[in-house]
Amino acid sequence: MRRPLRPSARPLANVADEHTPPSLSFHHTDLDSYLRSKGVKDIVLVGYQPQFCISTTAVSGQHQGFNVTVVRDCIGSHDLRSWDDKREIKGDELCDTACDLIQDALGLVVLAKDIRD
């Protein structure tokens, strides 16, 4: 059962930037302890390259016990070529696929209008 989105009346107090190494926000960083020290239970992910950064952060965050939400219209990716160079893969296709995978097993995918106060 998926948890319902509970918009908060209070603004987000802190935004945590990703730490190195890229795409591994919780690996060898103090991000987990920092978020827990602030009482954070939900993480909202936005950014670039959901096929890497956002997906791995969603996996790591869910593994650490956080509720994961991805804001679909606040992520993006560049176009790229397929592994065999036979087709172009549009950035929106990459974003949609990453969101489908995240929604299936890791958390919620919402639109920005659904979480604004």
C-alpha positions as CSV (number, residue, x, y, z in Angstrom):
1,M,0.0,0.0,0.0
2,R,1.4,3.4,-1.0
3,R,1.3,6.2,1.6
4,P,-0.8,9.2,0.7
5,L,0.9,12.5,0.0
6,R,0.6,14.8,3.1
7,P,1.3,18.3,2.1
8,S,2.8,20.3,4.9
9,A,1.6,23.8,5.8
10,R,5.2,24.7,6.8
11,P,7.8,25.6,4.2
12,L,10.8,23.3,3.7
13,A,13.4,24.5,6.1
14,N,16.5,23.0,4.4
15,V,17.5,21.7,1.0
16,A,20.3,19.2,1.1
17,D,22.6,19.3,-2.0
18,E,23.9,16.0,-3.2
19,H,27.4,15.0,-1.9
20,T,30.2,13.4,-3.8
21,P,30.5,10.7,-5.1
22,P,27.8,11.7,-7.7
23,S,24.5,9.9,-7.4
24,L,25.2,8.4,-4.0
25,S,23.8,11.0,-1.7
26,F,23.8,8.8,1.4
27,H,27.1,6.9,0.7
28,H,30.0,8.1,2.9
29,T,28.2,11.3,3.8
30,D,26.5,12.6,6.9
31,L,23.2,13.2,5.0
32,D,21.3,10.4,6.8
33,S,22.3,11.6,10.3
34,Y,21.7,15.3,9.4
35,L,18.2,14.6,8.1
36,R,17.4,12.4,11.1
37,S,18.7,15.1,13.5
38,K,16.2,17.5,11.9
39,G,13.3,15.0,12.3
40,V,13.0,14.5,8.5
41,K,11.0,11.5,7.5
42,D,10.1,12.5,3.9
43,I,12.5,13.4,1.1
44,V,11.4,15.2,-2.0
45,L,13.7,14.8,-5.0
46,V,14.1,17.2,-7.9
47,G,16.9,17.7,-10.3
48,Y,18.7,16.5,-13.4
49,Q,19.3,13.0,-14.8
50,P,16.7,10.9,-13.0
51,Q,18.2,7.8,-14.6
52,F,21.2,8.3,-12.3
53,C,21.1,10.9,-9.6
54,I,17.4,10.8,-8.7
55,S,17.0,7.0,-9.0
56,T,20.0,6.2,-6.9
57,T,19.0,8.8,-4.3
58,A,15.5,7.3,-4.2
59,V,16.9,3.8,-3.7
60,S,19.3,4.9,-1.0
61,G,16.7,7.1,0.7
62,Q,14.1,4.3,0.7
63,H,16.7,1.9,2.0
64,Q,17.5,4.2,4.8
65,G,13.8,4.3,5.8
66,F,12.8,7.7,4.3
67,N,9.5,8.2,2.4
68,V,10.5,9.2,-1.1
69,T,8.7,11.6,-3.4
70,V,9.8,12.6,-6.8
71,V,8.4,15.8,-8.4
72,R,8.0,14.8,-12.1
73,D,7.8,18.3,-13.6
74,C,10.9,19.4,-11.6
75,I,13.2,16.8,-13.1
76,G,14.9,16.7,-16.5
77,S,17.4,14.9,-18.6
78,H,19.2,15.4,-21.9
79,D,18.6,13.3,-25.0
80,L,21.0,10.4,-25.6
81,R,21.7,7.7,-28.1
82,S,20.8,4.1,-27.5
83,W,23.6,1.6,-26.6
84,D,23.6,0.4,-30.2
85,D,23.4,3.9,-31.7
86,K,20.2,3.0,-33.6
87,R,17.8,5.4,-31.9
88,E,17.6,8.7,-30.0
89,I,16.1,8.5,-26.6
90,K,14.4,11.7,-25.6
91,G,15.1,13.2,-22.1
92,D,11.3,13.1,-21.3
93,E,11.3,9.4,-22.1
94,L,14.1,8.9,-19.6
95,C,12.3,10.9,-17.0
96,D,9.1,9.0,-17.5
97,T,10.8,5.7,-17.3
98,A,12.7,6.6,-14.1
99,C,9.4,7.9,-12.6
100,D,7.6,4.7,-13.5
101,L,10.3,2.6,-11.8
102,I,10.3,4.8,-8.7
103,Q,6.5,4.7,-8.4
104,D,6.5,1.0,-8.8
105,A,8.8,0.2,-5.9
106,L,10.3,3.1,-4.1
107,G,7.9,6.0,-3.5
108,L,5.5,8.5,-4.9
109,V,5.7,10.5,-8.1
110,V,3.7,13.8,-8.1
111,L,3.4,17.0,-10.0
112,A,4.5,20.3,-8.3
113,K,0.9,21.6,-8.2
114,D,0.1,18.6,-6.0
115,I,2.5,19.7,-3.2
116,R,2.2,23.4,-3.2
117,D,0.5,25.2,-0.4
